[in-house]
């Protein structure tokens, strides 16, 4: 059986000076990783695990089987990659700190807003403006619900839903991503000014999507979902969900690159809430930092998800702000670059406070001997 390797950052520190420099800047952001678990798996089982710090990483990598050497070097480089900013039309979104992506659903069956922004254009425009003014770096616009049991939408209707919203948001100066699985909708959205393709099927739903995304030269978000076709939530058989998601995202990345999409234009999303139980979602969230080893920026979409309600006495979607902020902070602590959220004002405020704490820690040398 073939061995597979996973380098998982398991501890972080306030700054490199706290540990005499024996830490690395995770993915070019504001998080410094101190200890790393080198996990080797075979046939769905872990066969070895060693925890090291950067000071011992070279020796630890040298102890791995020779066939794992190239992958080990690639993952170690991926963990330390400082990603270039996303150039989204006239707007530049820097990835050296967490950025907030606001959600705008123009669907009749959205789990969070019940279709309010599709039925009332004025409400949609007001909500988009509020998110933009609150500090959303990107507005993510979707015209098809992807919640479990949602009905599929004809691509013409989906495009008719999203194009006016995209055009409005672009006109007010926002950077826009389109949340769609269909190349015809991608094309219409880009024509209206969208600058990112956010595909929950990782460009697998339609065989034309990969070719179109490559030709568009737009950044692409590839998300993990275990199902294919219309049912993205198909019941999977995970060996170990966190590692299985890693393998899926690695394959999605490599397929996109082979299809002509530049590695610098790929963002990866572990797909919280898609085909995962509560326990499986929690396992993925607790391994977020590991996905940096794939060498791409990460997007976390956990806002108001069902798991928040399950952990808070079945709170309704509009009552899940506190839990959503807790998950956003978890993502920031793991170095995630993009936070896809409903509650933009609150998340931007949390991000700003988080950044203040990080800035203060990086400039604090008071406890060090002269």
Beta strands, then each sheet from edge to edge (+ up, - down):
strand 1: 3-13
strand 2: 24-25
strand 3: 32-42
strand 4: 45-53
strand 5: 86-88
strand 6: 91-93
strand 7: 99-105
strand 8: 138-142
strand 9: 176-179
strand 10: 196-199
strand 11: 219-223
strand 12: 266-269
strand 13: 297-300
strand 14: 338-341
sheet 1: 1+ 3- 2+
sheet 2: 1+ 3- 4+
sheet 3: 5+ 6-
sheet 4: 7+ 8+ 9+ 10+ 11+ 12+ 13+ 14+ 7+
end
